[in-house]
Amino acid sequence: MTIRGAFTSVVLFSGLLALFAASAPSYAQNQVLGKVQFVGKTNADKTSGVWIDGQYVGYVDELKGDKEVLLLPGQHEISVRQTGYTDFTQTVVIEPAKEITVNVAMARDPRAQFSKVTSEIKLKVTPDRAAVFVDGAFAGTVHDFGGVGRAMLVSPGKHSVKIDLPGYKAFETEVDLLPRQKVTIKTDLVTGSIADADPAVKKN
């Protein structure tokens, strides 16, 4: 693999192609990128979604190895979100060829309200690392709501469900659930461009 090919692969995995200069990647550029490491202690910390400069890039616990986050030097805004928790937001300054650590600490949102009577949504979607948004709010990843003993509990009524992942076309649907009704959403995301990612999501 050429240096340009390897660099492009890393950028696609990190979901941050739009943050880089439009000129062709070079070895020199690769040497000035800074790295961001995310650390979370609780399950809520580790499964929360991460946005950088308004672009969703993945959930905390997966942003390492071939999915590590590489950014151009300068100031960047990081926002971490999870349904039922207040947003964790931090502005960081990236230095060339240096690594910083962001210690994520999610706090429960006292304003969050949960229905006593719920309905259930299960997901059978690939890739299962894709982000799930319910009524515009980040709810978790497909993996959290699929398989034995895993499902999403929501209030009865109408809900919009969006499944999105950088590099794939977003899948959107609506459900209208009766109390205690159970439904399963099945789909395979279609490969697309990083430009297909939609950064517009509801903040807490």
HELIX and SHEET records of a PDB file:
HELIX    1   1 ILE A    3  SER A   14  1                                  12    
HELIX    2   2 LEU A   17  LEU A   19  5                                   3    
HELIX    3   3 TYR A   27  VAL A   32  1                                   6    
HELIX    4   4 ASN A   43  THR A   47  1                                   5    
HELIX    5   5 VAL A   60  GLU A   62  5                                   3    
HELIX    6   6 GLY A   65  LYS A   67  5                                   3    
HELIX    7   7 VAL A  142  PHE A  145  5                                   4    
HELIX    8   8 ILE A  194  ASP A  196  5                                   3    
SHEET    1   A 3 VAL A  69  LEU A  71  0                                        
SHEET    2   A 3 GLY A  34  GLY A  40 -1                                        
SHEET    3   A 3 GLU A  99  VAL A 104  1                                        
SHEET    1   B 4 GLN A  55  TYR A  59  0                                        
SHEET    2   B 4 GLY A  49  ILE A  52 -1                                        
SHEET    3   B 4 GLY A  74  ARG A  81 -1                                        
SHEET    4   B 4 PHE A  88  ILE A  94 -1                                        
SHEET    1   C 2 TYR A  85  THR A  86  0                                        
SHEET    2   C 2 ALA A 107  ARG A 108 -1                                        
SHEET    1   D 3 MET A 152  VAL A 154  0                                        
SHEET    2   D 3 SER A 119  THR A 126 -1                                        
SHEET    3   D 3 LYS A 182  ASP A 188  1                                        
SHEET    1   E 4 ALA A 137  THR A 141  0                                        
SHEET    2   E 4 ALA A 131  VAL A 134 -1                                        
SHEET    3   E 4 GLY A 157  ASP A 164 -1                                        
SHEET    4   E 4 PHE A 171  LEU A 177 -1                                        
END                                                                             
